[in-house]
């Protein structure tokens, strides 16, 4: 996932799948998984949120001046990408 020059590095599909399962099996009712790029660590990190409105609070990759930036957001259950 995230192959190409628009992304800092690729993400293994198996790791992404394990993050989906982690979010689905959580006791907290999460609905979305956010894929964040951590500039300092040089790796992708998952962030789980319950409401779609929470996604807007993250800075997008390429626009961020902070340590972490939003690369993509997905619905945990349909696995569809959220715009």
Secondary structure, 3 states (H helix, E strand, C coil): CCCCCCCCCCCCHHHHHHHHHHHHHCCCCCCEEEEEEECCCCEEEEEEECCHHHHHHCCECCCCCCCEEEEEEEECCCCCEEC
